[in-house]
Amino acid sequence: MSDARPDRILGAGPRHPFYPVAALATIATATSLALMIVGLLRTGDRQYAWLLAGTGLMAAGHTLSWLLALRHRKHRVAIWWLAGSQVIHAVTAPLFMADYLHIAPFLLLMVPLEVCIADRLRRIPSALGLMLAGAIVMIAVDLVAMPNRRSVLTDFPGAHALAIPLFTMHLILLGWMVWYYRMRPKSPFFTRINLSAQQTLITTGVASLSVLPVTVVLAALIRDAHIDQVGQNLRYLAEIAAGRVADDLESHLYKLVALGREPVIQEGLRQANDAYPEDPDRVRAQIAEKERRWQNESPDSPFILNIRGNAQMMVFARFRTNEHSHQDLFLTDRHGSLVAAQGKKPPSSSFATEIWWREAWNSGLGASWFGDLQFSRSTGLPSLRIAAAILDKTQGRIAGVMTSTYQMRAIQSALQKLSRGKETAVYLVDKRGLIIASGEANTAVTDTTWWDFDDSPMNLPQDARFGTAPPDRHHGRDLHGKRALIAHAPLRTSSGVNIEDIAQLDWRVVVSQSHDAALVGVTKATKAALLVGLMVLALSVWISSMTARVQGRPIERLRQTASAMVLGDLDKRAQPGGSEEMAALAEAFNTLTERLATMIHDLREYSRTLEDKVRERTERLRRTQRGLIEGARYSGMAEIASGVLHNIGNVLNSLRVSVQTANQRVKDSKTQRLTKIRQRLIEEKGQAFRDWVSSEKGLEQFTHYLIKLCDALIDEHKTFRGELIALQHYVDQICNALAAQTNFARQIQYDEPLDINEILTDILLADAQLEERYHIRLNRDMAEIPTIKGIRTKLSYAFLSLLENAREALAANEEDDRQVWIGTRVMNGTVQISVRDNGVGIQEDELTTIFQYGYTTKPHGHGFGLHSCANAMREMNGRVWAESEGPGQGAVFYLSLPLVPVEEEPKEAGASESAS
């Protein structure tokens, strides 16, 4: 007996496992379609349009699978359509999606699980082959796909953290459904896995545990080695860039120093220094007066023009003609007072208190200085003040300080040349993290700090300055928020001179390269290794499947031989083949078959002897039985006839007496005298009679005679009427006796005790072709039913009619989707028998008309079965009806009989009755 519950037997049946699998896949596909549509509307990128088309193709495959399942009941074909559409989508996704590896493998892993649930477990090798083929093509497509693909999960914040758990839950649900529908013994869809599939699974598992881990370990080692090498390369690139920046600053410093050696510059400084008196107070007063005039006089005054239009300024102008990156050149004497100025007017004529002047003057010892970083509001380019002490070649002492605002356009260009697009960029940053110059074109960096993007430490020593710490590398994030390799180096000149002066800037060159760009080579190598591993795995699955088939052939031949034995063919022998053990097993099986055939032959011979004896005795018993049956029949007929004749004979005796009395009274009737009087008085003596009657005496006598005659006739009439009433009463008694005997003969056939469950079980055992020939799975749920009164033949006929009707309704279903549920129960004083199927179903308007005489929905039906079933139930005071949710939803038929239990009679009463 199956584990089907009564509510499922008397109600709607369980659906095929295809439907929950398809529902999960449809929900995932609808979610993907929604994401693709949103991405297309937000970005307008045509790659989203292609991804939407691929997802739509998968949705079309899902729709076709639903149609095949719902309309044609082809669940196995439908699940392969669904799995194939998922494989196609997984294969085409790498063409337009960079992060396909987060989604496509889940689609491929679902394929074998979905096939196991909705098809059979022995289809596992084919499903694994389809999955591995899809994975191989997917990796191959990725290797040849275009580089600039969309990162879908990155375009949707939080999608990456949500997609992987959802797909993982999807796989867990599919794994649970494999157990619930296919591996759970009590499931109506339980199937066992064959030997070929078992060996394929074992081989695949062993190959996966050996090939894939090795591939993963090798890929990880290659990745680490490649990352280390890329980090070294980035550090070298940072050192090269830092050297170029330092050399560029040093070269422009040397240009200022060389400009200070010009004779005109030297002469102007000597004249300015010689014009100062010896008294320091007077020197300060002279500088103050010069500052006053600088602030108050107009730009075209001789005093201002002497500074902004002298010979030294003309030298600066010629210098600017060749060096466009230098602006606002100032020349000061040994007291910091302005000697010459090119460019915009300086805010003051005295710079002795400015840091750049003090650092460059260095108490008369002379030095160089870099600082005062600024950014152009229009271009965003950085500029730097460079100051250098000017040595008087004739006197051998520092005569003044020259400064210039250096536009760092050359440094920006150098960084751009060293950068390789957005994936690898070079930046110049200070200790605050401010990005001074960037290798990315058209990037405004005035308000940008490096720490806004990379909050990881640069692994600098605690006691080291930012501008002097040694080069290093680490993992962090670039300006675009992507995970990247970061390398950095301090500014160092190639000559080794002016290192300290440049180091005071506390600048470093930072090089960043995204992991995607850093690992592009190793990623392809890893994918190629994974492709080879998958090909090896697919080859091992194919080889194991072929090997399992070869090894399973001897077992299959043994199974066929055993099946032939079950069917009675003991002449078939298993062909020895395969391994030594299988050959020995086949030979032992053949020996067993031969012995079994010999035993059966001996049993048949013995059976024939017994059959002859049984046949002879059976024939004797049959003749005796026929004699007893005939005797009992004639005895019963005689007994019935005797009873009928006895009852009728009693009535006929009375009837005979009444007839004799009536006959005697007719014979002695007075009417005969009237005939004689008529002949004698009227015919013979008519005139004399008339004369006699005319006389007074004759008239009196004749009148008296007539009165007596009338009285006699009235008495005879009463006697005749009484006899006629008695005759009618006796005839009615005869008719009533015959009717009573007929009713008695009709009523004896209803008094028959029925065990409903026993009758149904016997019928199902006898009708074994439902399971063997028509592949219908019978599910029983029979409650305890008391013995009731009824007609066994009519109940059996009605139940067989419903079974035949269920068989015809399941003809269109697949062989593994044909089920019939038989149930019994006691409800509301009746015994109900239900026969439910998951076949074609019944329309609502046909639920009552199907029991009418001649009504049928079958092409070759006659409309007799269900009508006769209804008549049989009606004769037993029962009824039959049907219920259905509509076409394709199956139907359930009910037989209902009144609950009239048969009570056991006391033995004493039975004994006394039999004795009587």
Secondary structure as GFF3:
##gff-version 3
##sequence-region A 1 916
A	DSSP	alpha_helix	6	10	.	.	.	ID=ss1
A	DSSP	alpha_helix	18	43	.	.	.	ID=ss2
A	DSSP	alpha_helix	46	72	.	.	.	ID=ss3
A	DSSP	alpha_helix	75	92	.	.	.	ID=ss4
A	DSSP	three_ten_helix	93	95	.	.	.	ID=ss5
A	DSSP	three_ten_helix	100	102	.	.	.	ID=ss6
A	DSSP	alpha_helix	104	118	.	.	.	ID=ss7
A	DSSP	three_ten_helix	121	123	.	.	.	ID=ss8
A	DSSP	alpha_helix	124	144	.	.	.	ID=ss9
A	DSSP	alpha_helix	152	155	.	.	.	ID=ss10
A	DSSP	alpha_helix	159	177	.	.	.	ID=ss11
A	DSSP	pi_helix	178	183	.	.	.	ID=ss12
A	DSSP	alpha_helix	195	260	.	.	.	ID=ss13
A	DSSP	alpha_helix	263	274	.	.	.	ID=ss14
A	DSSP	alpha_helix	280	296	.	.	.	ID=ss15
A	DSSP	alpha_helix	302	308	.	.	.	ID=ss16
A	DSSP	alpha_helix	311	322	.	.	.	ID=ss17
A	DSSP	beta_strand	326	332	.	.	.	ID=ss18
A	DSSP	beta_strand	338	341	.	.	.	ID=ss19
A	DSSP	alpha_helix	355	361	.	.	.	ID=ss20
A	DSSP	three_ten_helix	362	364	.	.	.	ID=ss21
A	DSSP	beta_strand	368	375	.	.	.	ID=ss22
A	DSSP	beta_strand	382	392	.	.	.	ID=ss23
A	DSSP	beta_strand	397	407	.	.	.	ID=ss24
A	DSSP	alpha_helix	409	418	.	.	.	ID=ss25
A	DSSP	beta_strand	424	430	.	.	.	ID=ss26
A	DSSP	beta_strand	435	438	.	.	.	ID=ss27
A	DSSP	three_ten_helix	450	452	.	.	.	ID=ss28
A	DSSP	beta_strand	472	477	.	.	.	ID=ss29
A	DSSP	beta_strand	483	490	.	.	.	ID=ss30
A	DSSP	alpha_helix	499	503	.	.	.	ID=ss31
A	DSSP	beta_strand	507	514	.	.	.	ID=ss32
A	DSSP	alpha_helix	515	518	.	.	.	ID=ss33
A	DSSP	alpha_helix	520	566	.	.	.	ID=ss34
A	DSSP	alpha_helix	580	667	.	.	.	ID=ss35
A	DSSP	alpha_helix	671	677	.	.	.	ID=ss36
A	DSSP	pi_helix	678	684	.	.	.	ID=ss37
A	DSSP	alpha_helix	686	694	.	.	.	ID=ss38
A	DSSP	alpha_helix	696	747	.	.	.	ID=ss39
A	DSSP	three_ten_helix	748	750	.	.	.	ID=ss40
A	DSSP	beta_strand	753	754	.	.	.	ID=ss41
A	DSSP	alpha_helix	756	766	.	.	.	ID=ss42
A	DSSP	alpha_helix	769	772	.	.	.	ID=ss43
A	DSSP	beta_strand	777	782	.	.	.	ID=ss44
A	DSSP	beta_strand	788	789	.	.	.	ID=ss45
A	DSSP	alpha_helix	792	809	.	.	.	ID=ss46
A	DSSP	three_ten_helix	815	817	.	.	.	ID=ss47
A	DSSP	beta_strand	819	827	.	.	.	ID=ss48
A	DSSP	beta_strand	830	837	.	.	.	ID=ss49
A	DSSP	three_ten_helix	844	846	.	.	.	ID=ss50
A	DSSP	three_ten_helix	849	851	.	.	.	ID=ss51
A	DSSP	alpha_helix	865	875	.	.	.	ID=ss52
A	DSSP	beta_strand	879	883	.	.	.	ID=ss53
A	DSSP	beta_strand	891	898	.	.	.	ID=ss54
A	DSSP	alpha_helix	907	915	.	.	.	ID=ss55
###
